[in-house]
């Protein structure tokens, strides 16, 4: 079978790349500015050409010809957790770097991912501008907001918008997003209470320990510290993992295991994002970097299912 070549912009640690690779695509080139994310990327994709640096300084002529361009572009300007400056934020304007490269390379397919709030930001005007910019490049677009709980079979409540575009109208018409799947993986499949973790993850004393002792009583639940109170996730799943888990403090979700109250480990966060257990987390990186990487990543299992659908469309239409 002819290899379908993928170029990945804003690749992070490679969640989108991994999903497309699992689906059978050939990831040939990637770019990210975060040097720590690049360390993790190289540890897992040694054969992919990774260009570390600011996308604004990359000449399209130095990017190889490809069939698909993917991008999990910066979400902070659109997130409800931030200032929501959107395309007026310098990071938000990086979206137009995608448009520049798409214009120059004209891949047959584009795949973008961002936070759910992108759709409603600024009363929908921001999203309309994004769609218009891509449509002006000749792409027919479909988008959907999918929850990792319902589409990735991981116990994390995480809603994201996914945009898929095709130059060929018949491919656009043939493509369909995946249907929901039953959630069969529980938090105990990932967060195993009988396994003792490194002592650094446990709360043993201090004001937060007292707060947890008063409020955490269910081993089947994931909790979050919110300054002066503890939030219990009543759905029995993990709340949305965020990049600010890497900013210190007490942003990492908390569980109660057989040994006490503790934070999720970076490995558990990656697994809750659909990464396989053998995904390499470089030993030289601080936990804060790994937490940030997990929160910034896509849910691999969701993207893999979308990539499968893209591949089906490619095979039917003989890309």
Short mmCIF file of the C-alpha atoms (twelve columns), coordinates in Angstrom:
data_MODEL
# 
_entry.id   MODEL 
# 
loop_
_atom_site.group_PDB 
_atom_site.id 
_atom_site.type_symbol 
_atom_site.label_atom_id 
_atom_site.label_alt_id 
_atom_site.label_comp_id 
_atom_site.label_asym_id 
_atom_site.label_seq_id 
_atom_site.Cartn_x 
_atom_site.Cartn_y 
_atom_site.Cartn_z 
_atom_site.pdbx_PDB_model_num 
ATOM 1   C CA . UNK A 1   0.000   0.000  0.000  1 
ATOM 2   C CA . UNK A 2   1.240   3.504  -0.785 1 
ATOM 3   C CA . UNK A 3   2.370   5.319  2.323  1 
ATOM 4   C CA . UNK A 4   0.291   8.395  3.093  1 
ATOM 5   C CA . UNK A 5   2.698   11.048 4.329  1 
ATOM 6   C CA . UNK A 6   1.907   13.154 7.390  1 
ATOM 7   C CA . UNK A 7   3.476   16.432 8.528  1 
ATOM 8   C CA . UNK A 8   2.724   17.476 12.113 1 
ATOM 9   C CA . UNK A 9   2.692   21.114 13.258 1 
ATOM 10  C CA . UNK A 10  2.634   21.953 16.987 1 
ATOM 11  C CA . UNK A 11  3.421   18.286 17.508 1 
ATOM 12  C CA . UNK A 12  4.080   18.414 21.263 1 
ATOM 13  C CA . UNK A 13  5.100   14.990 22.493 1 
ATOM 14  C CA . UNK A 14  3.516   13.376 19.450 1 
ATOM 15  C CA . UNK A 15  0.018   12.307 20.457 1 
ATOM 16  C CA . UNK A 16  -1.453  13.060 17.021 1 
ATOM 17  C CA . UNK A 17  1.591   11.511 15.333 1 
ATOM 18  C CA . UNK A 18  1.232   8.350  17.400 1 
ATOM 19  C CA . UNK A 19  -2.462  8.044  16.554 1 
ATOM 20  C CA . UNK A 20  -1.858  8.483  12.821 1 
ATOM 21  C CA . UNK A 21  1.068   6.071  12.963 1 
ATOM 22  C CA . UNK A 22  -1.103  3.483  14.724 1 
ATOM 23  C CA . UNK A 23  -3.700  3.930  11.975 1 
ATOM 24  C CA . UNK A 24  -1.101  3.155  9.306  1 
ATOM 25  C CA . UNK A 25  0.057   6.589  8.119  1 
ATOM 26  C CA . UNK A 26  3.676   7.562  7.540  1 
ATOM 27  C CA . UNK A 27  4.683   10.468 9.804  1 
ATOM 28  C CA . UNK A 28  7.690   12.079 8.123  1 
ATOM 29  C CA . UNK A 29  8.191   15.534 9.677  1 
ATOM 30  C CA . UNK A 30  7.205   17.414 12.821 1 
ATOM 31  C CA . UNK A 31  7.758   20.749 14.541 1 
ATOM 32  C CA . UNK A 32  7.414   22.113 18.055 1 
ATOM 33  C CA . UNK A 33  8.956   24.987 19.981 1 
ATOM 34  C CA . UNK A 34  8.976   23.395 23.455 1 
ATOM 35  C CA . UNK A 35  12.417  21.869 23.989 1 
ATOM 36  C CA . UNK A 36  11.189  19.509 26.704 1 
ATOM 37  C CA . UNK A 37  8.311   18.225 24.563 1 
ATOM 38  C CA . UNK A 38  10.878  17.691 21.806 1 
ATOM 39  C CA . UNK A 39  12.952  15.505 24.131 1 
ATOM 40  C CA . UNK A 40  9.938   13.274 24.714 1 
ATOM 41  C CA . UNK A 41  9.063   13.316 21.011 1 
ATOM 42  C CA . UNK A 42  12.538  12.213 19.943 1 
ATOM 43  C CA . UNK A 43  12.488  9.438  22.531 1 
ATOM 44  C CA . UNK A 44  9.415   7.958  20.863 1 
ATOM 45  C CA . UNK A 45  9.841   8.864  17.178 1 
ATOM 46  C CA . UNK A 46  13.556  8.518  16.439 1 
ATOM 47  C CA . UNK A 47  13.043  8.179  12.673 1 
ATOM 48  C CA . UNK A 48  10.846  11.278 12.240 1 
ATOM 49  C CA . UNK A 49  12.561  14.520 11.263 1 
ATOM 50  C CA . UNK A 50  11.731  16.860 14.136 1 
ATOM 51  C CA . UNK A 51  12.506  20.550 13.728 1 
ATOM 52  C CA . UNK A 52  12.675  22.265 17.100 1 
ATOM 53  C CA . UNK A 53  11.865  25.958 16.974 1 
ATOM 54  C CA . UNK A 54  9.354   28.724 16.320 1 
ATOM 55  C CA . UNK A 55  6.982   27.843 13.489 1 
ATOM 56  C CA . UNK A 56  7.094   31.486 12.372 1 
ATOM 57  C CA . UNK A 57  10.722  31.039 11.383 1 
ATOM 58  C CA . UNK A 58  10.152  27.901 9.317  1 
ATOM 59  C CA . UNK A 59  10.234  28.276 5.538  1 
ATOM 60  C CA . UNK A 60  7.589   26.126 3.868  1 
ATOM 61  C CA . UNK A 61  10.210  25.133 1.293  1 
ATOM 62  C CA . UNK A 62  12.019  23.269 4.073  1 
ATOM 63  C CA . UNK A 63  8.962   21.163 4.856  1 
ATOM 64  C CA . UNK A 64  8.696   17.985 2.778  1 
ATOM 65  C CA . UNK A 65  5.822   17.326 0.405  1 
ATOM 66  C CA . UNK A 66  3.009   15.562 2.213  1 
ATOM 67  C CA . UNK A 67  -0.550  14.276 1.898  1 
ATOM 68  C CA . UNK A 68  -1.793  15.361 5.319  1 
ATOM 69  C CA . UNK A 69  -0.961  18.239 7.650  1 
ATOM 70  C CA . UNK A 70  -2.009  17.898 11.290 1 
ATOM 71  C CA . UNK A 71  -1.917  20.527 14.010 1 
ATOM 72  C CA . UNK A 72  -2.934  20.647 17.652 1 
ATOM 73  C CA . UNK A 73  -2.441  24.406 17.706 1 
ATOM 74  C CA . UNK A 74  -2.186  26.398 20.979 1 
ATOM 75  C CA . UNK A 75  -5.440  26.228 22.901 1 
ATOM 76  C CA . UNK A 76  -4.765  28.731 25.711 1 
ATOM 77  C CA . UNK A 77  -6.141  31.757 23.778 1 
ATOM 78  C CA . UNK A 78  -9.512  29.974 23.434 1 
ATOM 79  C CA . UNK A 79  -9.743  28.041 26.697 1 
ATOM 80  C CA . UNK A 80  -12.295 28.966 29.353 1 
ATOM 81  C CA . UNK A 81  -9.410  28.651 31.823 1 
ATOM 82  C CA . UNK A 82  -7.541  31.570 30.232 1 
ATOM 83  C CA . UNK A 83  -8.147  35.154 29.161 1 
ATOM 84  C CA . UNK A 84  -9.860  34.085 25.911 1 
ATOM 85  C CA . UNK A 85  -8.112  36.654 23.711 1 
ATOM 86  C CA . UNK A 86  -8.482  34.287 20.790 1 
ATOM 87  C CA . UNK A 87  -6.925  35.347 17.505 1 
ATOM 88  C CA . UNK A 88  -5.827  38.621 19.146 1 
ATOM 89  C CA . UNK A 89  -3.463  36.643 21.371 1 
ATOM 90  C CA . UNK A 90  0.027   36.123 19.857 1 
ATOM 91  C CA . UNK A 91  -0.459  32.385 20.391 1 
ATOM 92  C CA . UNK A 92  -3.884  32.534 18.767 1 
ATOM 93  C CA . UNK A 93  -2.389  34.191 15.710 1 
ATOM 94  C CA . UNK A 94  -0.159  31.159 15.274 1 
ATOM 95  C CA . UNK A 95  -3.182  29.588 13.618 1 
ATOM 96  C CA . UNK A 96  -2.377  31.708 10.572 1 
ATOM 97  C CA . UNK A 97  1.016   30.006 10.396 1 
ATOM 98  C CA . UNK A 98  -0.939  26.813 9.739  1 
ATOM 99  C CA . UNK A 99  -2.818  28.614 6.971  1 
ATOM 100 C CA . UNK A 100 0.475   29.850 5.505  1 
ATOM 101 C CA . UNK A 101 1.992   26.380 5.410  1 
ATOM 102 C CA . UNK A 102 -1.224  24.754 4.172  1 
ATOM 103 C CA . UNK A 103 -1.365  27.384 1.396  1 
ATOM 104 C CA . UNK A 104 2.194   26.604 0.348  1 
ATOM 105 C CA . UNK A 105 2.100   22.807 0.622  1 
ATOM 106 C CA . UNK A 106 -1.537  22.170 -0.370 1 
ATOM 107 C CA . UNK A 107 -1.919  18.776 1.357  1 
ATOM 108 C CA . UNK A 108 -4.936  16.735 0.311  1 
ATOM 109 C CA . UNK A 109 -6.147  16.566 3.921  1 
ATOM 110 C CA . UNK A 110 -5.839  18.695 7.051  1 
ATOM 111 C CA . UNK A 111 -6.557  17.675 10.636 1 
ATOM 112 C CA . UNK A 112 -6.791  20.179 13.504 1 
ATOM 113 C CA . UNK A 113 -7.563  19.835 17.211 1 
ATOM 114 C CA . UNK A 114 -8.375  22.406 19.890 1 
ATOM 115 C CA . UNK A 115 -10.469 23.048 22.991 1 
ATOM 116 C CA . UNK A 116 -14.259 22.850 22.823 1 
ATOM 117 C CA . UNK A 117 -14.532 26.543 23.677 1 
ATOM 118 C CA . UNK A 118 -13.007 27.434 20.321 1 
ATOM 119 C CA . UNK A 119 -16.421 26.776 18.738 1 
ATOM 120 C CA . UNK A 120 -18.249 29.320 20.920 1 
ATOM 121 C CA . UNK A 121 -15.414 31.809 21.535 1 
ATOM 122 C CA . UNK A 122 -16.464 35.409 20.836 1 
ATOM 123 C CA . UNK A 123 -20.014 34.266 20.035 1 
ATOM 124 C CA . UNK A 124 -18.736 31.897 17.372 1 
ATOM 125 C CA . UNK A 125 -16.975 34.604 15.346 1 
ATOM 126 C CA . UNK A 126 -13.472 33.229 16.019 1 
ATOM 127 C CA . UNK A 127 -14.422 29.748 14.848 1 
ATOM 128 C CA . UNK A 128 -16.159 31.130 11.785 1 
ATOM 129 C CA . UNK A 129 -12.998 33.064 10.894 1 
ATOM 130 C CA . UNK A 130 -10.903 29.911 11.293 1 
ATOM 131 C CA . UNK A 131 -13.226 27.887 9.067  1 
ATOM 132 C CA . UNK A 132 -13.365 30.680 6.499  1 
ATOM 133 C CA . UNK A 133 -9.579  30.900 6.350  1 
ATOM 134 C CA . UNK A 134 -9.325  27.177 5.601  1 
ATOM 135 C CA . UNK A 135 -12.231 27.203 3.166  1 
ATOM 136 C CA . UNK A 136 -10.544 30.046 1.294  1 
ATOM 137 C CA . UNK A 137 -7.623  27.671 0.728  1 
ATOM 138 C CA . UNK A 138 -10.008 25.297 -1.031 1 
ATOM 139 C CA . UNK A 139 -10.859 22.869 1.772  1 
ATOM 140 C CA . UNK A 140 -14.220 21.290 2.479  1 
ATOM 141 C CA . UNK A 141 -14.517 21.007 6.245  1 
ATOM 142 C CA . UNK A 142 -16.237 18.853 8.804  1 
ATOM 143 C CA . UNK A 143 -15.889 19.316 12.543 1 
ATOM 144 C CA . UNK A 144 -17.169 17.664 15.705 1 
ATOM 145 C CA . UNK A 145 -16.838 18.103 19.459 1 
ATOM 146 C CA . UNK A 146 -15.985 14.691 20.900 1 
ATOM 147 C CA . UNK A 147 -15.568 13.636 24.534 1 
ATOM 148 C CA . UNK A 148 -12.760 11.201 25.308 1 
ATOM 149 C CA . UNK A 149 -15.181 9.378  27.598 1 
ATOM 150 C CA . UNK A 150 -17.482 8.594  24.706 1 
ATOM 151 C CA . UNK A 151 -15.102 8.279  21.766 1 
ATOM 152 C CA . UNK A 152 -11.774 7.146  23.211 1 
ATOM 153 C CA . UNK A 153 -12.727 4.590  25.874 1 
ATOM 154 C CA . UNK A 154 -10.668 6.355  28.521 1 
ATOM 155 C CA . UNK A 155 -12.118 7.470  31.872 1 
ATOM 156 C CA . UNK A 156 -11.373 11.172 31.393 1 
ATOM 157 C CA . UNK A 157 -14.000 13.851 30.846 1 
ATOM 158 C CA . UNK A 158 -12.338 15.758 28.001 1 
ATOM 159 C CA . UNK A 159 -14.203 17.559 25.220 1 
ATOM 160 C CA . UNK A 160 -12.250 18.768 22.215 1 
ATOM 161 C CA . UNK A 161 -13.145 20.035 18.754 1 
ATOM 162 C CA . UNK A 162 -11.698 18.169 15.782 1 
ATOM 163 C CA . UNK A 163 -11.634 19.667 12.278 1 
ATOM 164 C CA . UNK A 164 -10.999 17.550 9.184  1 
ATOM 165 C CA . UNK A 165 -10.649 19.154 5.762  1 
ATOM 166 C CA . UNK A 166 -10.365 17.751 2.240  1 
ATOM 167 C CA . UNK A 167 -9.413  19.360 -1.056 1 
ATOM 168 C CA . UNK A 168 -11.488 16.721 -2.833 1 
ATOM 169 C CA . UNK A 169 -15.217 17.259 -2.344 1 
ATOM 170 C CA . UNK A 170 -16.023 13.580 -2.838 1 
ATOM 171 C CA . UNK A 171 -13.627 12.661 -0.012 1 
ATOM 172 C CA . UNK A 172 -15.281 15.277 2.174  1 
ATOM 173 C CA . UNK A 173 -18.683 13.761 1.405  1 
ATOM 174 C CA . UNK A 174 -17.449 10.234 2.113  1 
ATOM 175 C CA . UNK A 175 -15.771 11.027 5.435  1 
ATOM 176 C CA . UNK A 176 -17.683 10.505 8.665  1 
ATOM 177 C CA . UNK A 177 -16.536 10.958 12.241 1 
ATOM 178 C CA . UNK A 178 -16.544 7.781  14.356 1 
ATOM 179 C CA . UNK A 179 -19.563 6.728  16.363 1 
ATOM 180 C CA . UNK A 180 -19.482 6.679  20.200 1 
ATOM 181 C CA . UNK A 181 -18.151 3.580  21.946 1 
ATOM 182 C CA . UNK A 182 -18.966 2.137  25.354 1 
ATOM 183 C CA . UNK A 183 -16.658 3.106  28.208 1 
ATOM 184 C CA . UNK A 184 -15.194 -0.159 29.456 1 
ATOM 185 C CA . UNK A 185 -11.957 1.157  31.015 1 
ATOM 186 C CA . UNK A 186 -12.362 2.300  34.629 1 
ATOM 187 C CA . UNK A 187 -10.088 4.509  36.683 1 
ATOM 188 C CA . UNK A 188 -9.000  1.386  38.587 1 
ATOM 189 C CA . UNK A 189 -7.673  -0.095 35.354 1 
ATOM 190 C CA . UNK A 190 -5.247  2.830  35.306 1 
ATOM 191 C CA . UNK A 191 -5.014  3.994  38.920 1 
ATOM 192 C CA . UNK A 192 -4.409  0.730  40.738 1 
ATOM 193 C CA . UNK A 193 -4.970  1.345  44.480 1 
ATOM 194 C CA . UNK A 194 -2.993  -1.711 45.541 1 
ATOM 195 C CA . UNK A 195 0.198   -0.427 43.888 1 
ATOM 196 C CA . UNK A 196 2.425   1.747  46.080 1 
ATOM 197 C CA . UNK A 197 3.804   4.749  44.213 1 
ATOM 198 C CA . UNK A 198 6.870   6.844  44.946 1 
ATOM 199 C CA . UNK A 199 6.479   8.590  48.290 1 
ATOM 200 C CA . UNK A 200 6.841   12.016 46.639 1 
ATOM 201 C CA . UNK A 201 3.286   11.728 45.281 1 
ATOM 202 C CA . UNK A 202 1.647   11.295 48.713 1 
ATOM 203 C CA . UNK A 203 0.253   13.926 51.075 1 
ATOM 204 C CA . UNK A 204 1.395   13.120 54.615 1 
ATOM 205 C CA . UNK A 205 1.122   16.428 56.469 1 
ATOM 206 C CA . UNK A 206 0.231   20.095 56.170 1 
ATOM 207 C CA . UNK A 207 -3.001  21.991 55.515 1 
ATOM 208 C CA . UNK A 208 -3.772  20.112 52.310 1 
ATOM 209 C CA . UNK A 209 -3.418  16.807 54.110 1 
ATOM 210 C CA . UNK A 210 -5.979  17.921 56.689 1 
ATOM 211 C CA . UNK A 211 -8.291  19.106 53.914 1 
ATOM 212 C CA . UNK A 212 -7.991  15.770 52.133 1 
ATOM 213 C CA . UNK A 213 -8.502  13.818 55.336 1 
ATOM 214 C CA . UNK A 214 -11.794 15.627 55.870 1 
ATOM 215 C CA . UNK A 215 -13.105 15.272 52.330 1 
ATOM 216 C CA . UNK A 216 -11.548 12.305 50.515 1 
ATOM 217 C CA . UNK A 217 -13.275 9.054  51.409 1 
ATOM 218 C CA . UNK A 218 -14.003 7.216  48.146 1 
ATOM 219 C CA . UNK A 219 -11.274 5.128  46.442 1 
ATOM 220 C CA . UNK A 220 -13.408 5.003  43.299 1 
ATOM 221 C CA . UNK A 221 -13.268 8.767  42.779 1 
ATOM 222 C CA . UNK A 222 -10.805 11.339 41.480 1 
ATOM 223 C CA . UNK A 223 -10.584 14.591 43.451 1 
ATOM 224 C CA . UNK A 224 -9.170  18.076 42.847 1 
ATOM 225 C CA . UNK A 225 -7.966  20.659 45.365 1 
ATOM 226 C CA . UNK A 226 -9.541  24.052 44.694 1 
ATOM 227 C CA . UNK A 227 -7.757  26.484 47.039 1 
ATOM 228 C CA . UNK A 228 -10.018 26.161 50.081 1 
ATOM 229 C CA . UNK A 229 -12.086 23.096 49.197 1 
ATOM 230 C CA . UNK A 230 -11.849 19.677 47.587 1 
ATOM 231 C CA . UNK A 231 -13.905 18.928 44.499 1 
ATOM 232 C CA . UNK A 232 -15.196 15.383 44.098 1 
ATOM 233 C CA . UNK A 233 -15.746 14.102 40.574 1 
ATOM 234 C CA . UNK A 234 -19.067 12.365 41.017 1 
ATOM 235 C CA . UNK A 235 -18.993 10.619 37.648 1 
ATOM 236 C CA . UNK A 236 -16.262 8.241  38.808 1 
ATOM 237 C CA . UNK A 237 -13.889 9.425  36.082 1 
ATOM 238 C CA . UNK A 238 -10.964 11.806 35.864 1 
ATOM 239 C CA . UNK A 239 -11.666 15.495 35.206 1 
ATOM 240 C CA . UNK A 240 -9.991  17.154 32.230 1 
ATOM 241 C CA . UNK A 241 -6.215  17.012 32.530 1 
ATOM 242 C CA . UNK A 242 -4.679  20.440 31.950 1 
ATOM 243 C CA . UNK A 243 -1.259  21.867 31.171 1 
ATOM 244 C CA . UNK A 244 -1.232  23.796 34.446 1 
ATOM 245 C CA . UNK A 245 -0.673  20.492 36.240 1 
ATOM 246 C CA . UNK A 246 2.964   21.298 35.500 1 
ATOM 247 C CA . UNK A 247 2.902   24.679 37.217 1 
ATOM 248 C CA . UNK A 248 3.404   23.342 40.708 1 
ATOM 249 C CA . UNK A 249 1.008   23.710 43.611 1 
ATOM 250 C CA . UNK A 250 -1.870  21.270 43.732 1 
ATOM 251 C CA . UNK A 251 -3.280  21.222 40.205 1 
ATOM 252 C CA . UNK A 252 -2.757  17.498 39.695 1 
ATOM 253 C CA . UNK A 253 -5.881  15.377 40.383 1 
ATOM 254 C CA . UNK A 254 -5.828  13.334 43.577 1 
ATOM 255 C CA . UNK A 255 -6.892  9.805  44.474 1 
ATOM 256 C CA . UNK A 256 -7.000  7.712  47.609 1 
ATOM 257 C CA . UNK A 257 -5.186  4.388  47.354 1 
ATOM 258 C CA . UNK A 258 -4.322  1.713  49.902 1 
ATOM 259 C CA . UNK A 259 -1.403  3.818  51.135 1 
ATOM 260 C CA . UNK A 260 -2.950  7.265  51.487 1 
ATOM 261 C CA . UNK A 261 -3.879  10.353 49.515 1 
ATOM 262 C CA . UNK A 262 -1.741  11.046 46.478 1 
ATOM 263 C CA . UNK A 263 -1.438  12.864 43.186 1 
ATOM 264 C CA . UNK A 264 -1.776  11.025 39.925 1 
ATOM 265 C CA . UNK A 265 1.641   10.147 38.559 1 
ATOM 266 C CA . UNK A 266 2.777   11.474 35.166 1 
ATOM 267 C CA . UNK A 267 2.518   7.941  33.762 1 
ATOM 268 C CA . UNK A 268 -1.105  7.664  34.904 1 
ATOM 269 C CA . UNK A 269 -1.878  11.018 33.285 1 
ATOM 270 C CA . UNK A 270 -0.442  9.851  29.977 1 
ATOM 271 C CA . UNK A 271 -2.441  6.615  30.124 1 
ATOM 272 C CA . UNK A 272 -5.584  8.633  30.863 1 
ATOM 273 C CA . UNK A 273 -4.762  10.406 27.601 1 
ATOM 274 C CA . UNK A 274 -4.806  7.118  25.722 1 
ATOM 275 C CA . UNK A 275 -1.043  6.693  25.424 1 
ATOM 276 C CA . UNK A 276 0.233   3.101  25.676 1 
ATOM 277 C CA . UNK A 277 2.161   2.027  28.757 1 
ATOM 278 C CA . UNK A 278 5.346   1.651  26.722 1 
ATOM 279 C CA . UNK A 279 5.315   5.287  25.588 1 
ATOM 280 C CA . UNK A 280 8.692   6.607  26.729 1 
ATOM 281 C CA . UNK A 281 8.702   9.280  29.433 1 
ATOM 282 C CA . UNK A 282 12.349  10.409 29.544 1 
ATOM 283 C CA . UNK A 283 13.841  9.802  32.969 1 
ATOM 284 C CA . UNK A 284 15.784  13.057 32.893 1 
ATOM 285 C CA . UNK A 285 12.678  15.260 32.738 1 
ATOM 286 C CA . UNK A 286 11.126  16.724 35.875 1 
ATOM 287 C CA . UNK A 287 7.604   15.644 36.762 1 
ATOM 288 C CA . UNK A 288 6.443   19.230 36.192 1 
ATOM 289 C CA . UNK A 289 7.461   18.978 32.521 1 
ATOM 290 C CA . UNK A 290 5.757   15.610 32.105 1 
ATOM 291 C CA . UNK A 291 2.535   16.814 33.735 1 
ATOM 292 C CA . UNK A 292 2.457   19.798 31.385 1 
ATOM 293 C CA . UNK A 293 3.075   17.531 28.404 1 
ATOM 294 C CA . UNK A 294 0.257   15.179 29.391 1 
ATOM 295 C CA . UNK A 295 -2.171  18.057 29.860 1 
ATOM 296 C CA . UNK A 296 -1.219  19.603 26.517 1 
ATOM 297 C CA . UNK A 297 -1.543  16.324 24.638 1 
ATOM 298 C CA . UNK A 298 -4.466  14.934 22.676 1 
ATOM 299 C CA . UNK A 299 -6.306  11.792 23.698 1 
ATOM 300 C CA . UNK A 300 -4.544  9.330  21.406 1 
ATOM 301 C CA . UNK A 301 -7.378  6.813  21.279 1 
ATOM 302 C CA . UNK A 302 -9.851  9.446  20.034 1 
ATOM 303 C CA . UNK A 303 -7.506  10.707 17.318 1 
ATOM 304 C CA . UNK A 304 -6.702  7.129  16.295 1 
ATOM 305 C CA . UNK A 305 -10.397 6.478  15.621 1 
ATOM 306 C CA . UNK A 306 -10.648 9.645  13.528 1 
ATOM 307 C CA . UNK A 307 -7.450  8.704  11.686 1 
ATOM 308 C CA . UNK A 308 -8.965  5.283  10.936 1 
ATOM 309 C CA . UNK A 309 -11.929 7.026  9.333  1 
ATOM 310 C CA . UNK A 310 -9.630  9.278  7.315  1 
ATOM 311 C CA . UNK A 311 -7.724  6.221  6.114  1 
ATOM 312 C CA . UNK A 312 -10.961 4.505  5.079  1 
ATOM 313 C CA . UNK A 313 -11.824 7.576  3.026  1 
ATOM 314 C CA . UNK A 314 -8.345  7.630  1.466  1 
ATOM 315 C CA . UNK A 315 -8.588  3.975  0.459  1 
ATOM 316 C CA . UNK A 316 -12.065 4.306  -1.010 1 
ATOM 317 C CA . UNK A 317 -11.107 7.410  -2.968 1 
ATOM 318 C CA . UNK A 318 -7.583  6.167  -3.796 1 
ATOM 319 C CA . UNK A 319 -5.615  9.110  -2.504 1 
# 
